[in-house]
Amino acid sequence: LHSQGEMEQLLTYFVSPKLAEYKCDTNEAISLKLVRFPEDVDDDSTTFHPEYSHQVFGDDEVAFGYKGLQIQLFYAAGNLSTLFKVKYTSKVTETFDCVEADDVEGKIREIIPAGFTCNTDDFISLLEKEANFKPFGTLLHTYTVHSEEAGELTYQIHKADVTCPGFREYHERLQTFLMWFIETASFIDADDDRWDFFLVFEKYNKDGETLYATVGYMTVYNYYVYPDKTRPRVSQMLILPPFQGEGHGAQLLEAVHRFYCSLPKVQDITAEDPSENYVKLRDYVLVKLCQGLPSFAADKLHLGFSADMIKEAQDKLKINKKHARRVYEILRLRATDMSDEDKAREYRLEVKKRLFGPYRKNQRELAKMRKCLRPEELVSHMSQMDTQTQHEELEKSYQDVVEDYRRIIERLASQA
Ligand SMILES: *[C@@H]1O[C@H](CO)[C@@H](O)[C@H](O)[C@H]1NC(C)=O
């Protein structure tokens, strides 16, 4: 299964305790930084590390051949001009250790665009140009966030596309972060003009001037829908780690949603292969948008999921039926006194009815399968066991769903 060379390397690796010291966890070895001031370069408190590096360094997330490996990828906070350095205290050599070290530098070069510097002084002088860096595209939305330490900070959301001068190169630098923070990330072909880009920037002050720092972004692909509509599909979304947990994801998604709602040609807004976290974020944002609609008023909720809700969410907010259904369930939970046993049971049944859909389909398939089996192949208690397991699974998914819903309701209450 392994080539001769690899096999030898593996053997040495396990046999020699000395060589075992020469492997480094790449998630720890990679140091990322968004630099605003020259002193940030040597300030460890601004360093952050990848969550993933398997797409670059393999499933073990290990680099072999170095002791004390440090891979530095430092970015100018706005323009993302890059400083790239590889450091280590010692490295195996082919002559003495009969093994070759991994080509760490080559692997990183494959994902970062050309134009980076390896020289700290050059990087510091690029920082001085940050005052000339202005956000790309058109301003969609401005908001502020209050923090204990920093006071009131202002953020801007911009919509950009590849026709913005310098944007293509900037996006190539920006998307390298996907490799470290999205489990199955892939780079996109930004030249396709169906891509829309939404960028978040923080305004900050440096020596009396206003500068812009990159906070995060979202890419959306405009699919064509016959005959004259489009269906924007969210592809990637990343809030850079130093800014996570401050509400930027919700601001970004809401701004993007409002932008597409204003375009008559848009049918609805979807997402490509959404993560659990994205679904929670979307639920929160869509509930926030829908809670003022007449068809979702408190006195309508206990009558069930209605055609009016579907139509109003679709017409006014480009929300499809499936997403509107979740919004309804969340708003109904908020409006239901769950300590009232009858009302609580009614609510449970309503949600479980939806959750039961896929199980019912499973059961039909199972029944079909049974017809094709000989009687002796059928385990007699199989169907009973199934029902029991299904019951437990259904209860479990109901509990999970309601827990997520409760968090969304709490978050809405805290924002009110
Ligand atoms: C942005 O970065 C690129 C690449 O490092 C550089 O060529 C360009 O001059 C920079 N622009 C500004 C405004 O900093």
The ligand as an SDF file (V2000), in Angstrom:
LIG
                    3D

 14 14  0  0  0  0  0  0  0  0999 V2000
   -2.5780   45.6440   -0.9090 C   0  0  0  0  0  0  0  0  0  0  0  0
   -1.7400   44.4980   -0.9420 O   0  0  0  0  0  0  0  0  0  0  0  0
   -1.1030   44.2560   -2.1570 C   0  0  0  0  0  0  0  0  0  0  0  0
   -0.3130   42.9600   -2.0120 C   0  0  0  0  0  0  0  0  0  0  0  0
    0.4670   42.9620   -0.8470 O   0  0  0  0  0  0  0  0  0  0  0  0
   -0.2350   45.4560   -2.5380 C   0  0  0  0  0  0  0  0  0  0  0  0
    0.3310   45.2490   -3.7870 O   0  0  0  0  0  0  0  0  0  0  0  0
   -1.0970   46.7210   -2.5490 C   0  0  0  0  0  0  0  0  0  0  0  0
   -0.2830   47.8430   -2.7780 O   0  0  0  0  0  0  0  0  0  0  0  0
   -1.8100   46.9130   -1.2370 C   0  0  0  0  0  0  0  0  0  0  0  0
   -2.6910   48.0560   -1.2750 N   0  0  0  0  0  0  0  0  0  0  0  0
   -2.9080   48.8390   -0.2200 C   0  0  0  0  0  0  0  0  0  0  0  0
   -3.8310   49.9770   -0.4190 C   0  0  0  0  0  0  0  0  0  0  0  0
   -2.4120   48.6260    0.8810 O   0  0  0  0  0  0  0  0  0  0  0  0
  1  2  1  0
  1 10  1  0
  2  3  1  0
  3  4  1  0
  3  6  1  0
  4  5  1  0
  6  7  1  0
  6  8  1  0
  8  9  1  0
  8 10  1  0
 10 11  1  0
 11 12  1  0
 12 13  1  0
 12 14  2  0
M  END
$$$$
